[in-house]
């Protein structure tokens, strides 16, 4: 005997809403690209983690760290395990404890 679950309503977007969302997504991509090119070092990344601009809220912490000079895939992987943060964690999803621990580790 299986009960059927009610279906959620699907919100239909207008073409104007879709285009606005695409413009915003492109703006965010451009801003992130510039940010990644201009991360000067671990202290700069720590400052971004502690006080992130809104356009990096959905960016993965791992992606931000890989923008730091001399921080590659392996070093970032070790770093993420050291601070006990999932590689899938976003900057906006970090707890205050995680932010403080990441910043402390980057500044040491």
Order of alpha helices (4+ residues) and beta strands (2+ residues): alpha-alpha-alpha-alpha-alpha
